[in-house]
Amino acid sequence: MTVRAWAELLRVSALFTVPGDALAGAAATGRRPDRGTALAVGASLCLYEAGMALNDWADRDEDAVDRPHRPIPSGRIAPGAALAAAGALTAAGLGLAARAGRPALAVATGLAATVWAYDLRLKHTPAGPAAMAAARGLDLLLGATATGAAKTTTRRGSDTPPGPGVASGPGPGPGPSPGAGAASASAGGPGPGAAEAVRGRVRGALPAAGLLGAHTYAVTAVSRHEAQGGSTTAPLAALAAVTALGAATLRERCGRGPEGPAPAAERGRAAEALRSHPTRATPASTTPRLLLTALTGTYFRTAAGPLVHAALNPSPPLTQRAVGGGIRAMIPLQAALATRAGAAGSGLAVMALAPLARTLARKVSPT
């Protein structure tokens, strides 16, 4: 076993497509990235690589025929080692998510279950693309639930007076056991207020998760033909999806607060104020829009070109190239989603990963 073999098994060049999920999720909640976001990124990286190792373990017999150069069929990595790595990485990912709070752990558990179900059962069924789409969407929601989790818990405790018999520390709110409630808050257990805040963050992130999931669905549908090729329908359908997703990303979201969509009354008052006092566009207000347009254009160019070639000539090499382009296109899509949510800085940070992914992809294939 060599470093090169493990790099191929884990497809390390695709790792750069992962951090943007959590950053886009954080941006969708209206919060700045924090310690919880960093934990979500770490958990996502571990679970993503667990899925890569498990994928090759599950496909070892098929790869022996179609891709004998892969690390397991070529004998460079033992099947047991790949399976053990998948288990260890899954445990590490869940451990990191647990440190971000119970809501993040719940999402990470669902993500891990989806990854294992896809690799072991669903990959070669009609439900395969949907499972992969769900995994990407959950990864973005992991960032949304982890970001601000510590602040939510602290705020809940500090807003409630100490219960009787408690010498110091936050009280639990209503209930017969003040000490137990304070312990629950300090352990990250959500009370009514914290649970509502988590639901608000999830609602705010669902549109972005849906767009990223739809892109993943399209790329996964194409990947089902990368070994034998021969399908023009999948690349054409993916091309149509990429076009629609680009248009949807360019539509600005309005009326979103830090914990989700603003009430209809607030949106109505904002619209009335805008009609009464129209504002003039300034460089500061147009810059994010221009950045969003540029990022969306990069997303379309990265994904669409290889898909067109695969549709015109559905050979295995061109189909694999279309899949690789679709994977790399996740980076500008994540950056666009973050910018669309008002986090241009996060969008630029995500986009800075694209050159690294492109460089490493020349040495280690992401597919």
C-alpha positions as CSV (number, residue, x, y, z in Angstrom):
1,M,0.0,0.0,0.0
2,T,1.4,3.4,-1.1
3,V,0.3,7.0,-0.6
4,R,-0.5,7.1,-4.4
5,A,-2.8,4.1,-4.1
6,W,-4.7,5.6,-1.2
7,A,-4.9,8.9,-3.0
8,E,-6.5,7.1,-5.9
9,L,-8.9,5.1,-3.7
10,L,-10.1,8.2,-1.8
11,R,-10.1,10.3,-5.0
12,V,-8.4,13.2,-3.1
13,S,-8.8,15.6,-6.1
14,A,-12.6,15.6,-5.4
15,L,-12.1,16.6,-1.8
16,F,-12.0,20.2,-2.8
17,T,-15.7,20.0,-3.7
18,V,-16.7,19.3,-0.1
19,P,-15.9,22.4,2.1
20,G,-18.2,24.5,-0.1
21,D,-21.2,22.5,1.1
22,A,-20.8,23.6,4.7
23,L,-19.9,27.2,3.7
24,A,-22.9,27.5,1.4
25,G,-25.1,26.1,4.2
26,A,-23.7,28.6,6.7
27,A,-24.3,31.4,4.2
28,A,-27.9,30.3,3.7
29,T,-28.7,30.8,7.4
30,G,-27.4,34.4,7.3
31,R,-24.6,33.7,9.7
32,R,-20.8,34.0,9.5
33,P,-18.8,30.8,9.4
34,D,-17.7,29.8,13.0
35,R,-16.3,26.9,14.9
36,G,-19.4,24.9,14.2
37,T,-18.9,25.4,10.4
38,A,-15.3,24.2,10.7
39,L,-16.5,21.1,12.5
40,A,-19.1,20.5,9.8
41,V,-16.4,20.8,7.1
42,G,-14.2,18.2,9.0
43,A,-17.2,15.9,9.4
44,S,-18.1,16.3,5.7
45,L,-14.6,15.5,4.5
46,C,-14.5,12.3,6.7
47,L,-17.9,11.1,5.5
48,Y,-17.1,11.9,1.9
49,E,-13.9,9.9,2.0
50,A,-15.6,7.1,3.9
51,G,-18.0,6.9,0.9
52,M,-15.1,6.8,-1.5
53,A,-13.4,3.9,0.3
54,L,-16.7,2.0,0.7
55,N,-17.6,2.5,-2.9
56,D,-14.4,0.8,-4.2
57,W,-14.8,-2.0,-1.6
58,A,-18.4,-2.6,-2.8
59,D,-17.5,-2.4,-6.5
60,R,-14.3,-4.5,-6.3
61,D,-15.6,-7.4,-8.4
62,E,-17.1,-5.1,-11.0
63,D,-13.9,-3.0,-11.1
64,A,-11.9,-6.1,-11.7
65,V,-13.5,-6.4,-15.1
66,D,-14.2,-2.7,-16.0
67,R,-11.4,-0.9,-14.2
68,P,-8.6,-3.3,-13.3
69,H,-6.2,-0.4,-12.7
70,R,-8.2,0.7,-9.6
71,P,-6.3,0.2,-6.2
72,I,-8.3,-2.8,-5.0
73,P,-8.4,-5.0,-8.1
74,S,-4.8,-4.2,-8.9
75,G,-3.8,-5.5,-5.5
76,R,-2.3,-2.3,-4.2
77,I,-4.9,-2.0,-1.4
78,A,-6.5,-5.0,0.4
79,P,-10.3,-5.0,0.4
80,G,-10.3,-5.3,4.2
81,A,-8.1,-2.2,4.5
82,A,-10.6,-0.2,2.4
83,L,-13.5,-1.4,4.5
84,A,-11.8,-0.6,7.7
85,A,-10.9,2.9,6.4
86,A,-14.6,3.5,5.5
87,G,-15.6,2.5,9.0
88,A,-13.0,4.6,10.8
89,L,-13.7,7.7,8.6
90,T,-17.4,7.3,9.3
91,A,-16.8,7.2,13.0
92,A,-14.5,10.2,12.8
93,G,-17.1,12.2,10.8
94,L,-19.8,11.5,13.3
95,G,-17.5,12.4,16.2
96,L,-16.8,15.8,14.7
97,A,-20.4,16.4,14.0
98,A,-21.3,15.5,17.6
99,R,-19.0,18.3,18.8
100,A,-21.1,20.8,16.8
101,G,-24.3,19.8,18.7
102,R,-27.1,17.3,18.5
103,P,-28.9,18.8,15.5
104,A,-25.6,18.6,13.5
105,L,-25.1,15.0,14.7
106,A,-28.6,14.0,13.6
107,V,-28.0,15.4,10.1
108,A,-24.6,13.7,9.9
109,T,-26.1,10.4,11.0
110,G,-28.6,10.7,8.2
111,L,-25.8,11.6,5.8
112,A,-23.7,8.6,6.8
113,A,-26.7,6.3,6.5
114,T,-27.4,7.6,3.0
115,V,-23.8,7.1,1.9
116,W,-23.6,3.5,3.2
117,A,-27.0,2.7,1.7
118,Y,-26.0,4.1,-1.7
119,D,-22.7,2.2,-1.8
120,L,-24.0,-1.1,-0.5
121,R,-27.5,-1.2,-1.9
122,L,-28.8,1.7,-4.0
123,K,-26.0,2.5,-6.4
124,H,-27.2,0.2,-9.2
125,T,-30.9,0.8,-8.7
126,P,-33.1,3.6,-10.0
127,A,-32.9,5.2,-6.6
128,G,-29.1,5.7,-6.9
129,P,-29.1,9.2,-8.2
130,A,-31.7,10.3,-5.7
131,A,-29.6,8.9,-2.9
132,M,-26.6,10.8,-4.0
133,A,-28.6,14.0,-4.4
134,A,-29.9,13.5,-0.8
135,A,-26.4,13.1,0.4
136,R,-25.2,16.4,-1.1
137,G,-28.3,18.2,0.2
138,L,-27.7,16.8,3.7
139,D,-24.1,17.8,3.6
140,L,-25.2,21.4,3.0
141,L,-27.7,21.2,5.7
142,L,-25.0,19.9,8.0
143,G,-23.2,23.2,7.6
144,A,-26.5,25.1,8.2
145,T,-27.3,23.2,11.5
146,A,-23.7,23.3,12.8
147,T,-23.2,27.0,12.2
148,G,-24.2,29.2,15.2
149,A,-25.2,26.1,17.3
150,A,-23.0,27.2,20.2
151,K,-24.5,30.7,20.1
152,T,-28.0,29.4,20.0
153,T,-27.4,27.2,23.1
154,T,-25.7,30.1,25.0
155,R,-28.5,32.5,24.1
156,R,-31.1,30.1,25.3
157,G,-29.4,29.7,28.7
158,S,-28.6,33.4,29.2
159,D,-32.2,34.5,28.5
160,T,-33.6,32.3,31.2
161,P,-33.3,33.2,34.9
162,P,-31.7,30.6,37.2
163,G,-34.2,28.1,38.6
164,P,-34.7,27.7,42.3
165,G,-31.9,26.0,44.2
166,V,-29.3,26.6,41.4
167,A,-26.4,28.6,42.7
168,S,-25.1,29.7,39.3
169,G,-25.4,29.1,35.6
170,P,-28.4,29.3,33.2
171,G,-31.7,28.0,34.2
172,P,-33.7,25.5,32.2
173,G,-36.9,27.3,31.6
174,P,-40.2,25.7,32.6
175,G,-39.9,22.3,34.2
176,P,-39.7,20.6,37.5
177,S,-35.9,19.9,37.4
178,P,-33.8,23.1,37.0
179,G,-30.5,21.3,37.4
180,A,-31.3,18.8,34.7
181,G,-32.4,21.6,32.3
182,A,-29.2,23.5,32.8
183,A,-27.1,20.4,32.2
184,S,-29.1,19.8,29.0
185,A,-28.4,23.3,27.7
186,S,-24.7,23.1,28.4
187,A,-24.6,19.7,26.6
188,G,-26.1,21.2,23.5
189,G,-29.5,19.7,23.9
190,P,-32.1,22.0,22.1
191,G,-34.9,23.4,24.1
192,P,-38.0,24.9,22.5
193,G,-36.3,28.1,21.5
194,A,-33.1,26.4,20.3
195,A,-35.1,23.8,18.4
196,E,-37.1,26.5,16.6
197,A,-33.8,28.3,15.7
198,V,-32.5,25.0,14.2
199,R,-35.7,24.6,12.2
200,G,-35.4,28.1,10.9
201,R,-31.8,27.5,9.8
202,V,-32.9,24.3,8.0
203,R,-35.7,26.1,6.2
204,G,-33.4,28.9,5.1
205,A,-30.9,26.4,3.7
206,L,-33.4,24.1,1.9
207,P,-33.5,26.0,-1.4
208,A,-29.7,25.9,-1.7
209,A,-29.7,22.2,-0.7
210,G,-32.2,21.5,-3.4
211,L,-30.2,23.2,-6.1
212,L,-27.0,21.4,-5.1
213,G,-28.9,18.1,-4.9
214,A,-30.4,18.5,-8.3
215,H,-26.9,19.1,-9.8
216,T,-25.7,16.0,-8.0
217,Y,-28.6,13.9,-9.3
218,A,-27.8,14.9,-12.9
219,V,-24.1,14.1,-12.6
220,T,-24.8,10.8,-10.9
221,A,-27.1,9.8,-13.7
222,V,-24.3,10.4,-16.2
223,S,-21.8,8.5,-14.1
224,R,-23.8,5.3,-14.4
225,H,-22.6,5.1,-18.0
226,E,-19.0,6.1,-17.5
227,A,-17.6,2.5,-17.7
228,Q,-19.3,1.4,-20.9
229,G,-20.5,4.7,-22.4
230,G,-23.2,4.6,-25.1
231,S,-25.8,7.0,-23.6
232,T,-26.6,10.3,-25.2
233,T,-29.8,10.8,-23.1
234,A,-28.1,11.1,-19.8
235,P,-25.6,13.9,-20.9
236,L,-28.4,15.8,-22.7
237,A,-30.7,15.6,-19.6
238,A,-27.8,16.7,-17.4
239,L,-27.1,19.6,-19.8
240,A,-30.7,20.7,-19.5
241,A,-30.5,20.5,-15.7
242,V,-27.3,22.5,-15.6
243,T,-28.9,25.2,-17.7
244,A,-32.0,25.3,-15.5
245,L,-29.9,25.3,-12.3
246,G,-27.8,28.2,-13.6
247,A,-30.9,30.2,-14.3
248,A,-32.4,29.4,-10.9
249,T,-29.2,30.4,-9.1
250,L,-29.2,33.8,-10.7
251,R,-32.7,34.5,-9.3
252,E,-32.0,36.4,-6.1
253,R,-33.6,35.4,-2.9
254,C,-35.4,38.1,-1.1
255,G,-36.7,38.4,2.4
256,R,-34.4,35.9,4.2
257,G,-33.4,36.6,7.7
258,P,-30.7,34.8,9.8
259,E,-33.2,32.1,10.8
260,G,-35.2,31.6,7.6
261,P,-37.7,33.4,5.4
262,A,-39.1,36.7,6.6
263,P,-42.9,36.7,7.3
264,A,-45.2,37.8,4.5
265,A,-46.1,41.0,6.4
266,E,-42.4,42.0,6.6
267,R,-41.9,41.3,2.9
268,G,-44.9,43.4,2.1
269,R,-43.7,46.4,4.2
270,A,-40.2,46.1,2.6
271,A,-41.8,46.1,-0.9
272,E,-43.9,49.2,-0.1
273,A,-40.9,51.0,1.3
274,L,-38.9,50.2,-1.8
275,R,-41.8,51.6,-4.0
276,S,-42.0,54.8,-1.9
277,H,-38.3,55.4,-1.7
278,P,-36.5,53.8,-4.7
279,T,-32.8,53.4,-4.3
280,R,-30.1,54.0,-6.9
281,A,-27.7,51.2,-7.7
282,T,-24.2,51.8,-6.3
283,P,-21.0,50.0,-7.0
284,A,-21.2,48.4,-3.6
285,S,-24.7,47.0,-4.4
286,T,-23.9,45.8,-7.9
287,T,-20.6,44.1,-7.1
288,P,-22.2,41.0,-5.4
289,R,-24.6,40.7,-8.4
290,L,-21.7,40.8,-10.9
291,L,-19.8,38.2,-8.8
292,L,-22.9,36.0,-8.7
293,T,-23.2,36.3,-12.5
294,A,-19.5,35.5,-13.0
295,L,-19.7,32.5,-10.7
296,T,-22.8,31.1,-12.3
297,G,-21.2,31.5,-15.7
298,T,-18.1,29.6,-14.5
299,Y,-20.4,26.8,-13.2
300,F,-22.2,26.5,-16.5
301,R,-18.9,26.6,-18.5
302,T,-17.3,23.9,-16.3
303,A,-20.2,21.5,-16.4
304,A,-21.8,22.2,-19.9
305,G,-18.8,21.8,-22.2
306,P,-17.9,18.2,-21.3
307,L,-21.6,17.3,-21.3
308,V,-21.9,18.5,-24.9
309,H,-18.9,16.4,-25.9
310,A,-20.3,13.3,-24.2
311,A,-23.7,13.8,-25.8
312,L,-22.0,14.1,-29.3
313,N,-19.7,11.1,-28.7
314,P,-20.8,9.0,-25.7
315,S,-17.6,7.0,-25.4
316,P,-16.3,6.0,-21.9
317,P,-13.4,8.5,-21.9
318,L,-15.7,11.5,-22.8
319,T,-18.4,10.3,-20.4
320,Q,-15.9,10.1,-17.6
321,R,-14.7,13.6,-18.5
322,A,-18.2,14.8,-18.3
323,V,-18.6,13.3,-14.8
324,G,-15.3,14.9,-13.8
325,G,-16.5,18.3,-15.1
326,G,-19.7,17.9,-13.2
327,I,-17.9,17.1,-10.0
328,R,-15.6,20.2,-10.4
329,A,-18.6,22.4,-11.3
330,M,-19.9,21.9,-7.7
331,I,-17.2,24.4,-6.6
332,P,-18.5,27.4,-8.6
333,L,-22.1,26.3,-7.8
334,Q,-21.4,26.3,-4.1
335,A,-19.6,29.7,-4.4
336,A,-22.6,31.1,-6.3
337,L,-25.0,29.8,-3.7
338,A,-23.0,31.5,-0.9
339,T,-22.8,34.7,-2.8
340,R,-26.5,34.6,-3.6
341,A,-27.1,34.4,0.1
342,G,-25.1,37.5,0.7
343,A,-21.8,35.9,1.7
344,A,-19.5,37.1,-1.1
345,G,-16.4,36.4,1.0
346,S,-17.4,32.8,1.5
347,G,-18.1,32.5,-2.2
348,L,-14.6,33.8,-3.1
349,A,-13.1,31.4,-0.5
350,V,-14.8,28.5,-2.0
351,M,-13.9,29.5,-5.5
352,A,-10.2,29.6,-4.5
353,L,-10.4,25.8,-4.2
354,A,-11.1,25.4,-7.9
355,P,-7.5,25.8,-9.2
356,L,-6.3,23.3,-6.6
357,A,-8.9,20.8,-7.6
358,R,-8.1,21.2,-11.3
359,T,-4.3,20.8,-10.7
360,L,-4.7,17.7,-8.5
361,A,-7.2,16.2,-11.0
362,R,-4.4,16.0,-13.5
363,K,-2.6,13.6,-11.2
364,V,-5.5,11.8,-9.5
365,S,-8.8,11.3,-11.3
366,P,-11.9,12.4,-9.4
367,T,-13.9,9.6,-10.9
